[in-house]
Amino acid sequence: MSLSPKHIGILLFDQAELLDFAGPFEVFSSINIALKNKAGDSPHVFSIAETTDPITSANGMKVVPDYTFDDHPQIDLLILPGGNGTKEVIRDDKLMGTILNLIRDASVVLSVCTGARILAKPGFLKDKTVTTHKSASGDILALEPDCRVDLSLRFADNGKFITAGGVSAGIDASLYLCEKFWGAEVRKSVAEYIEWPD
């Protein structure tokens, strides 16, 4: 078991896919239950965005970010959700510059679904086997021709960079990271608590 991340930051932006970020949030915030509410061992899970104004997720639900890029805690594990909003994110040079700093500073980065676009554009997926939503494999290869997209995978672990398949696959990848960082018993307890087939 590797050193567990103390701070887990989830990037939010307009038109992010709701379950892409809500699924991992539920998994990682349930670790405190698995650890019997031992505050020192449980990660701090929070969301970040350009401002704390509500973002509008892909299907219309509004969510208020916890922190901005200027006032967030340290991030050990960064989660990048997908959704159509990622197309706008990668076209925004200023926003991408900020996200690149978050990626470089984090020990582990998990992209969910089309969140892989955010990793592909700056070259983080070069020479790696990755996965994404089945509708986005062409986009990923256009952004990073030197990666291998394997849509049969629910998630792919490339060390610092983990990519998850479409939408609900972020839950599987998060449970995988639960076991990697906190052990098999924590993964089992979290999966049982959220009633996720494991």
N, C-alpha and C positions, 0 to 999 in steps of 0.2 A: 504494500500500500504506500503510495506516494504522499508527500506532504499535502495536506488538504488545504484548499483555498479558503481564506477567511472572508473575503469580500467578493461577491458575485454581482456583476453589473449587467443589466439587460438594456441594450440600446432600443430606444423607441423613436419612431418617426411616423408621419402620416402615411396611411395605406400599408402599414405593417400588418401581416397576417396575425390575427388574434391568438390562435392556438400556438403559433410559433414561439410567442413569448410567454403566454399564460401557462402553457404546458410545463416548460422548464421552471418557471417561477413556482408552480405548485410542487414540483418534485423537490427542488432545492430548499424551499421554505418548509417542507415537511420533514427535513432531516432533524430538526429540533425535537420532533415527536419521537422519531426513531432513537435519538440519543437521550430520550427521557428528559428533554428540556434543559440539558446541560449547556448553559449559555456560552461558556467558553469554547465549547467544541462545535457549536452550530455556526454555519456561515451567515453573514449578513447579506441578504438578497435584496436588491433594489434596482430601480429603473433610472435611466438617464436620457436626456434629450437636450436639444438646443435651448429650450426654455421649459418652464414648468407649466406652460399653457397646455390644456388637454390636446392630445393627438387623437386623430380619428382613424381607427383601425380599418382594415380592408372591408369589413362588412358593416361599418358604421358605428361600432361602439367607441365611445370616447373614454380615454384613459389619461389620468393625470400623472406625469412623471414625478419621481421622488426628488431628483436632483438635476441640475444643469451641468453642462460641460465645465463650468467654472467652479462648481462647489461640491462635486461628488467625492466620496471617499476613494481610497485606493481600490483598484480593481485587479483581482488575481485571476478570475475567470470571467471572460467577456462573452456575452451571448448576442449574436447578430441574427435577428429574425428575418424572414423573407416577406414576400408580398410584392405587389406591383410598385409599392413605394421605393423599393430598392433601385428601380430604374432611374428615379429622380435623384436618389442619394448618390449614385455613382457619377451622375452628371454635374453634381455640385462640388466644385473643386475645393471650396472653403470647408464644407462639411466633411468631405473625404480627408482633407488634411488633418482635421481634428480626430476623425475616426482612426486614421493611420497611427496617430500618437497613442490612442487607446490600445490598439492592437499590439503595437511594439512594447508597451509597458506591461501588458497582461502576460501571465505565465501560460495560460491556456485560452484558446478562442474556439468557441463552438458556433458554427453557422447552422441555421435551420432553414431547410427548404431553399428558396431563392436568395436567402442571405449569403449564399456562396458567391453571388455576383460581387459582393463587397470585398471578398477575399481574392476573387479572380482578377479583378481589374488591376490592382497594384502588383500582381505577380506572386502572391503568397501561395498559390496552388500549383506553381510550376513544378513539373516532374512528380506530381502526387496523384494517387488514386483517390477520387472524391465522389460524392453523390449529391444529389439535389432533387428537386421536384421533377417528375418525368417530363413536364412541359418545358423545362428550362435547360436541358442538356446542351442544346444548340447555342444558347446564350453564353453558357459557361465556356464552351470550347471556342467561341468567337472572342471572348475576353482573354482566355488563356489557352491557346492551342496546344501547349505542352503539358496538359494534364490529361488524365484518363478518367472519364466519367463512367461509373459503374452503377447503373440504376437498380441493380439487383440488391444493393446494400442498403440496409436501414441507416447505417452510419459508417463512416470511415475515419479511423484514428491515424493521423500522421504526426503524432507527437504533440507539438504545440497546437496544431490546427486539426480540429475535428469537424467534419461536415456531416449533416444529417439529411435524410431524404425529405419528402414532402410532409409538411404540416405536423401530423401526429408523430412522425419519426423523431421529432425533437424530444419527446417524452422518453423514447427508447434510448436515445443518446445521453440524456440526462441521467437516467437510471444506470447506464453503463459507467458514467463518471462518478456516480454515487459509490459504486463498487470499487472503482479505481482509487478513489481518494479516501473513502470512509469504510470500505470493506463490504463483504457479501451480506453480512447480517443487516447492515443499514439499508442496502439496496432492497433486500427482501422486505424489511419493515416498511419502507416507503412505498414499495409496489403494493403491498397489502393494504396500506392505509388509503391510497388513492384508488384501490381496486383495479389495478392495471394488470392484465395478463402478463405473467413474467416467467 
